[in-house]
Amino acid sequence: MAGCGYAKICQNGEYEKTQEVQNLLSHQLTLLENLNQAILQEAVQGKLVPQDPADELAKTQQLKAHILANQQATEQLLKALLHQAFEVG
């Protein structure tokens, strides 16, 4: 956003474009959080993988690692989107 202060109304619709990008990113963050919650709920209910009572601890650890990896990937994606969005302006 060259030549445009954070709270100023900019020429050529830069402020509106920034607001639109921020709104879109906020919506996407909400959707991702809802998805994470839904996946976690499914995991807690044992609906993501076949259940084997003899191997419950190992599966719990695998699921925990999988959720953590997905969270990290999601955070990296969001950082990249934010970086890209504010470079465009």
OpenMM code with the backbone's topology and positions (N, CA, C; nanometers):
from openmm import Vec3, app, unit

residues = "MET ALA GLY CYS GLY TYR ALA LYS ILE CYS GLN ASN GLY GLU TYR GLU LYS THR GLN GLU VAL GLN ASN LEU LEU SER HIS GLN LEU THR LEU LEU GLU ASN LEU ASN GLN ALA ILE LEU GLN GLU ALA VAL GLN GLY LYS LEU VAL PRO GLN ASP PRO ALA ASP GLU LEU ALA LYS THR GLN GLN LEU LYS ALA HIS ILE LEU ALA ASN GLN GLN ALA THR GLU GLN LEU LEU LYS ALA LEU LEU HIS GLN ALA PHE GLU VAL GLY".split()
positions = [
    Vec3(0.0833, -0.1183, 0.0000),
    Vec3(0.0000, 0.0000, 0.0000),
    Vec3(0.0878, 0.1246, 0.0000),
    Vec3(0.1653, 0.1430, -0.1017),
    Vec3(0.2549, 0.2559, -0.1125),
    Vec3(0.1759, 0.3855, -0.1144),
    Vec3(0.2197, 0.4810, -0.0326),
    Vec3(0.1576, 0.6117, -0.0321),
    Vec3(0.0224, 0.6175, 0.0359),
    Vec3(-0.0110, 0.5196, 0.1138),
    Vec3(-0.1433, 0.5165, 0.1766),
    Vec3(-0.1262, 0.4895, 0.3246),
    Vec3(-0.1706, 0.5845, 0.4088),
    Vec3(-0.1646, 0.5640, 0.5530),
    Vec3(-0.2662, 0.4608, 0.5953),
    Vec3(-0.2460, 0.3998, 0.7125),
    Vec3(-0.3324, 0.2910, 0.7582),
    Vec3(-0.4775, 0.3344, 0.7689),
    Vec3(-0.5041, 0.4508, 0.8306),
    Vec3(-0.6423, 0.4902, 0.8569),
    Vec3(-0.6949, 0.5917, 0.7555),
    Vec3(-0.6153, 0.6289, 0.6568),
    Vec3(-0.6582, 0.7284, 0.5594),
    Vec3(-0.7372, 0.6627, 0.4465),
    Vec3(-0.8270, 0.7423, 0.3897),
    Vec3(-0.8976, 0.6955, 0.2704),
    Vec3(-0.8058, 0.7246, 0.1525),
    Vec3(-0.7724, 0.6233, 0.0769),
    Vec3(-0.6742, 0.6345, -0.0296),
    Vec3(-0.7410, 0.6563, -0.1640),
    Vec3(-0.6616, 0.7033, -0.2571),
    Vec3(-0.7100, 0.7188, -0.3926),
    Vec3(-0.7165, 0.5828, -0.4612),
    Vec3(-0.7889, 0.5778, -0.5683),
    Vec3(-0.7990, 0.4576, -0.6524),
    Vec3(-0.8542, 0.3370, -0.5772),
    Vec3(-0.9283, 0.3577, -0.4709),
    Vec3(-0.9936, 0.2478, -0.4020),
    Vec3(-0.9020, 0.1571, -0.3227),
    Vec3(-0.7801, 0.2026, -0.2897),
    Vec3(-0.6869, 0.1175, -0.2141),
    Vec3(-0.7438, 0.0815, -0.0766),
    Vec3(-0.8058, 0.1785, -0.0124),
    Vec3(-0.8626, 0.1524, 0.1207),
    Vec3(-0.9738, 0.0490, 0.1106),
    Vec3(-1.0604, 0.0655, 0.0118),
    Vec3(-1.1703, -0.0290, -0.0063),
    Vec3(-1.1166, -0.1678, -0.0389),
    Vec3(-1.0124, -0.1726, -0.1205),
    Vec3(-0.9515, -0.2998, -0.1571),
    Vec3(-0.8923, -0.3670, -0.0327),
    Vec3(-0.8277, -0.2866, 0.0507),
    Vec3(-0.7691, -0.3397, 0.1740),
    Vec3(-0.8775, -0.3927, 0.2663),
    Vec3(-0.9856, -0.3176, 0.2792),
    Vec3(-1.0972, -0.3613, 0.3637),
    Vec3(-1.1578, -0.4912, 0.3110),
    Vec3(-1.1710, -0.4990, 0.1790),
    Vec3(-1.2278, -0.6196, 0.1185),
    Vec3(-1.1390, -0.7411, 0.1464),
    Vec3(-1.0084, -0.7225, 0.1337),
    Vec3(-0.9142, -0.8319, 0.1603),
    Vec3(-0.9197, -0.8706, 0.3077),
    Vec3(-0.9233, -0.7710, 0.3962),
    Vec3(-0.9309, -0.8000, 0.5395),
    Vec3(-1.0587, -0.8744, 0.5737),
    Vec3(-1.1696, -0.8338, 0.5145),
    Vec3(-1.2962, -0.9027, 0.5397),
    Vec3(-1.2917, -1.0468, 0.4891),
    Vec3(-1.2347, -1.0647, 0.3707),
    Vec3(-1.2228, -1.1988, 0.3146),
    Vec3(-1.1346, -1.2867, 0.4026),
    Vec3(-1.0222, -1.2345, 0.4466),
    Vec3(-0.9329, -1.3123, 0.5331),
    Vec3(-0.9986, -1.3441, 0.6673),
    Vec3(-1.0706, -1.2492, 0.7208),
    Vec3(-1.1413, -1.2729, 0.8471),
    Vec3(-1.2436, -1.3845, 0.8305),
    Vec3(-1.3154, -1.3811, 0.7201),
    Vec3(-1.4144, -1.4862, 0.6933),
    Vec3(-1.3459, -1.6219, 0.6778),
    Vec3(-1.2336, -1.6250, 0.6055),
    Vec3(-1.1610, -1.7496, 0.5856),
    Vec3(-1.1080, -1.8026, 0.7188),
    Vec3(-1.0598, -1.7139, 0.8058),
    Vec3(-1.0133, -1.7569, 0.9378),
    Vec3(-1.1271, -1.8190, 1.0186),
    Vec3(-1.2446, -1.7588, 1.0092),
    Vec3(-1.3615, -1.8130, 1.0792),
    Vec3(-1.3968, -1.9515, 1.0258),
    Vec3(-1.3948, -1.9655, 0.8932),
    Vec3(-1.4245, -2.0958, 0.8330),
    Vec3(-1.3218, -2.2004, 0.8754),
    Vec3(-1.1936, -2.1636, 0.8776),
    Vec3(-1.0894, -2.2576, 0.9189),
    Vec3(-1.1047, -2.2974, 1.0652),
    Vec3(-1.1386, -2.2019, 1.1490),
    Vec3(-1.1590, -2.2334, 1.2903),
    Vec3(-1.2779, -2.3281, 1.3064),
    Vec3(-1.3849, -2.3025, 1.2321),
    Vec3(-1.5013, -2.3915, 1.2377),
    Vec3(-1.4646, -2.5316, 1.1890),
    Vec3(-1.3848, -2.5384, 1.0830),
    Vec3(-1.3414, -2.6679, 1.0315),
    Vec3(-1.2546, -2.7395, 1.1337),
    Vec3(-1.1608, -2.6669, 1.1953),
    Vec3(-1.0765, -2.7275, 1.2981),
    Vec3(-1.1613, -2.7822, 1.4132),
    Vec3(-1.2616, -2.7070, 1.4537),
    Vec3(-1.3490, -2.7513, 1.5628),
    Vec3(-1.4291, -2.8747, 1.5220),
    Vec3(-1.4766, -2.8764, 1.3984),
    Vec3(-1.5530, -2.9914, 1.3510),
    Vec3(-1.4653, -3.1166, 1.3441),
    Vec3(-1.3427, -3.0993, 1.2956),
    Vec3(-1.2496, -3.2132, 1.2890),
    Vec3(-1.2169, -3.2628, 1.4290),
    Vec3(-1.1917, -3.1711, 1.5198),
    Vec3(-1.1617, -3.2097, 1.6574),
    Vec3(-1.2801, -3.2833, 1.7205),
    Vec3(-1.4005, -3.2350, 1.6948),
    Vec3(-1.5203, -3.3013, 1.7479),
    Vec3(-1.5323, -3.4433, 1.6937),
    Vec3(-1.5097, -3.4587, 1.5634),
    Vec3(-1.5132, -3.5921, 1.5026),
    Vec3(-1.4054, -3.6817, 1.5644),
    Vec3(-1.2896, -3.6262, 1.5878),
    Vec3(-1.1798, -3.7035, 1.6468),
    Vec3(-1.2151, -3.7488, 1.7881),
    Vec3(-1.2699, -3.6575, 1.8659),
    Vec3(-1.3071, -3.6906, 2.0041),
    Vec3(-1.4132, -3.8004, 2.0068),
    Vec3(-1.5008, -3.7992, 1.9104),
    Vec3(-1.6067, -3.8993, 1.9032),
    Vec3(-1.5600, -4.0297, 1.8389),
    Vec3(-1.4336, -4.0334, 1.7958),
    Vec3(-1.3785, -4.1556, 1.7381),
    Vec3(-1.4301, -4.1869, 1.5991),
    Vec3(-1.4693, -4.0841, 1.5247),
    Vec3(-1.5278, -4.1056, 1.3925),
    Vec3(-1.4279, -4.0917, 1.2784),
    Vec3(-1.3033, -4.0549, 1.3071),
    Vec3(-1.2077, -4.0321, 1.1992),
    Vec3(-1.1316, -4.1570, 1.1579),
    Vec3(-1.1100, -4.2452, 1.2512),
    Vec3(-1.0344, -4.3678, 1.2223),
    Vec3(-1.1048, -4.4856, 1.2881),
    Vec3(-1.0878, -4.6045, 1.2331),
    Vec3(-1.1452, -4.7230, 1.2988),
    Vec3(-1.0877, -4.7362, 1.4409),
    Vec3(-1.1712, -4.7734, 1.5330),
    Vec3(-1.1286, -4.7807, 1.6726),
    Vec3(-1.0839, -4.9213, 1.7092),
    Vec3(-0.9677, -4.9292, 1.7699),
    Vec3(-0.9115, -5.0542, 1.8195),
    Vec3(-0.8766, -5.0328, 1.9665),
    Vec3(-0.9591, -5.0840, 2.0576),
    Vec3(-0.9360, -5.0606, 2.1997),
    Vec3(-0.7965, -5.1036, 2.2468),
    Vec3(-0.7374, -5.2004, 2.1795),
    Vec3(-0.6043, -5.2464, 2.2195),
    Vec3(-0.4966, -5.1464, 2.1803),
    Vec3(-0.5267, -5.0563, 2.0882),
    Vec3(-0.4263, -4.9639, 2.0380),
    Vec3(-0.4699, -4.8188, 2.0546),
    Vec3(-0.5509, -4.7906, 2.1542),
    Vec3(-0.6078, -4.6577, 2.1721),
    Vec3(-0.5017, -4.5495, 2.1939),
    Vec3(-0.4012, -4.5749, 2.2743),
    Vec3(-0.2991, -4.4744, 2.3031),
    Vec3(-0.2204, -4.4377, 2.1777),
    Vec3(-0.1807, -4.5366, 2.0993),
    Vec3(-0.1042, -4.5088, 1.9773),
    Vec3(-0.1869, -4.4273, 1.8779),
    Vec3(-0.3123, -4.4605, 1.8629),
    Vec3(-0.3986, -4.3867, 1.7706),
    Vec3(-0.4226, -4.2444, 1.8198),
    Vec3(-0.4351, -4.2277, 1.9492),
    Vec3(-0.4534, -4.0948, 2.0055),
    Vec3(-0.3309, -4.0084, 1.9773),
    Vec3(-0.2142, -4.0652, 1.9934),
    Vec3(-0.0915, -3.9904, 1.9668),
    Vec3(-0.0781, -3.9568, 1.8185),
    Vec3(-0.1152, -4.0504, 1.7307),
    Vec3(-0.1105, -4.0240, 1.5864),
    Vec3(-0.2076, -3.9130, 1.5484),
    Vec3(-0.3269, -3.9177, 1.6032),
    Vec3(-0.4278, -3.8176, 1.5738),
    Vec3(-0.3830, -3.6805, 1.6237),
    Vec3(-0.3270, -3.6780, 1.7424),
    Vec3(-0.2781, -3.5528, 1.7992),
    Vec3(-0.1696, -3.4924, 1.7092),
    Vec3(-0.0776, -3.5752, 1.6607),
    Vec3(0.0286, -3.5289, 1.5710),
    Vec3(-0.0303, -3.4786, 1.4388),
    Vec3(-0.1310, -3.5482, 1.3889),
    Vec3(-0.1959, -3.5099, 1.2638),
    Vec3(-0.2662, -3.3742, 1.2782),
    Vec3(-0.3370, -3.3541, 1.3871),
    Vec3(-0.4069, -3.2276, 1.4118),
    Vec3(-0.3064, -3.1143, 1.4247),
    Vec3(-0.1979, -3.1371, 1.4972),
    Vec3(-0.0948, -3.0350, 1.5128),
    Vec3(-0.0335, -2.9984, 1.3775),
    Vec3(-0.0040, -3.0967, 1.2955),
    Vec3(0.0527, -3.0716, 1.1631),
    Vec3(-0.0450, -2.9904, 1.0775),
    Vec3(-0.1735, -3.0235, 1.0845),
    Vec3(-0.2740, -2.9488, 1.0090),
    Vec3(-0.2856, -2.8054, 1.0578),
    Vec3(-0.2777, -2.7852, 1.1880),
    Vec3(-0.2831, -2.6510, 1.2436),
    Vec3(-0.1646, -2.5685, 1.1953),
    Vec3(-0.0463, -2.6275, 1.1966),
    Vec3(0.0732, -2.5567, 1.1524),
    Vec3(0.0647, -2.5235, 1.0044),
    Vec3(0.0157, -2.6163, 0.9240),
    Vec3(0.0007, -2.5912, 0.7807),
    Vec3(-0.1008, -2.4798, 0.7563),
    Vec3(-0.2081, -2.4794, 0.8324),
    Vec3(-0.3104, -2.3759, 0.8201),
    Vec3(-0.2527, -2.2396, 0.8556),
    Vec3(-0.1759, -2.2329, 0.9632),
    Vec3(-0.1141, -2.1066, 1.0037),
    Vec3(-0.0175, -2.0565, 0.8970),
    Vec3(0.0611, -2.1450, 0.8382),
    Vec3(0.1540, -2.1051, 0.7330),
    Vec3(0.0782, -2.0533, 0.6109),
    Vec3(-0.0302, -2.1195, 0.5754),
    Vec3(-0.1111, -2.0761, 0.4623),
    Vec3(-0.1705, -1.9382, 0.4874),
    Vec3(-0.2226, -1.9170, 0.6067),
    Vec3(-0.2814, -1.7868, 0.6390),
    Vec3(-0.1760, -1.6767, 0.6381),
    Vec3(-0.0576, -1.7052, 0.6896),
    Vec3(0.0505, -1.6065, 0.6863),
    Vec3(0.0866, -1.5719, 0.5425),
    Vec3(0.0928, -1.6719, 0.4567),
    Vec3(0.1246, -1.6485, 0.3162),
    Vec3(0.0148, -1.5654, 0.2493),
    Vec3(-0.1105, -1.5952, 0.2809),
    Vec3(-0.2220, -1.5191, 0.2234),
    Vec3(-0.2189, -1.3741, 0.2706),
    Vec3(-0.1917, -1.3529, 0.3975),
    Vec3(-0.1832, -1.2165, 0.4496),
    Vec3(-0.0683, -1.1418, 0.3835),
    Vec3(0.0450, -1.2074, 0.3727),
    Vec3(0.1610, -1.1454, 0.3101),
    Vec3(0.1289, -1.1083, 0.1656),
    Vec3(0.0679, -1.1999, 0.0934),
    Vec3(0.0326, -1.1763, -0.0466),
    Vec3(-0.0715, -1.0651, -0.0578),
    Vec3(-0.1685, -1.0642, 0.0303),
    Vec3(-0.2755, -0.9648, 0.0234),
    Vec3(-0.2219, -0.8243, 0.0433),
    Vec3(-0.1279, -0.8075, 0.1308),
    Vec3(-0.0791, -0.6734, 0.1595),
    Vec3(0.0358, -0.6333, 0.0680),
    Vec3(0.0885, -0.7251, -0.0100),
    Vec3(0.1848, -0.6888, -0.1131),
    Vec3(0.1133, -0.6364, -0.2361),
    Vec3(-0.0072, -0.6867, -0.2606),
    Vec3(-0.0832, -0.6531, -0.3813),
    Vec3(-0.1201, -0.5047, -0.3833),
    Vec3(-0.1683, -0.4525, -0.2676),
    Vec3(-0.2181, -0.3166, -0.2570),
    Vec3(-0.1279, -0.2157, -0.3141),
] * unit.nanometer
topology = app.Topology()
chain = topology.addChain("A")
for resn in residues:
    res = topology.addResidue(resn, chain)
    for name in ("N", "CA", "C"):
        topology.addAtom(name, app.Element.getBySymbol(name[0]), res)
